[in-house]
């Protein structure tokens, strides 16, 4: 347990200190929302959202832990005009890709992110279908939906054209999901301007 904590600190220096500060201010509940993401990964999402410009969109919102971090990052951007950008959350909220089985999680998601309700736009449906009617240019895209190669590839094809030049695309579960690893390697990294990763999170500027 201690070794894991030290590893997370090495992956994201300052993560626990900043997240604890946000939690004390009541701005972000670190552990209250169930999630498969580590604190270090959530901190990285917060930083990437804070450092980007333009709307943010995530594919696969589950119960809202990642959405809370992304929304907080938008709210704390240095430029005041960039703080009004929206976070678009795309999911069926039927637990389609979760091992715990199908159930309706939309009400739970809304409750968990209620403090950010003014900046979050819920787009319920299948990712590829939602993308067809989407008209915004994104500064950051977070893909954490179907982890099969076909599923990740479909999300990339559907949403990457909506990303602004120089925008960042982020992938979760790159540490173990072979479909995510292959899609990232074959369909994103060859055209990336630069990229970086942690154990289970990767991001690239395209």
Buried (B, 14 or more C-beta within 10 A) or exposed (E): EEEEEEEBBEBBEEBBEBBEEBBEEEBBBBEEBEBBBBBBBBBBBBBBBBEBBBBBBBBBBBBBBBBBBBBBBBBBBEEEEBBEBBBBBBBBBEBEBBEEEEEEBBEBBBEBBEBBEEBBEBBBBBBBEBBEEBEBEBBBBBBBBBBBBEBBBBBBEBBBEBBBEEBBBBBBBBEEBEBBBBBBEEBBEEEBEEBEBBBBBBBBBB
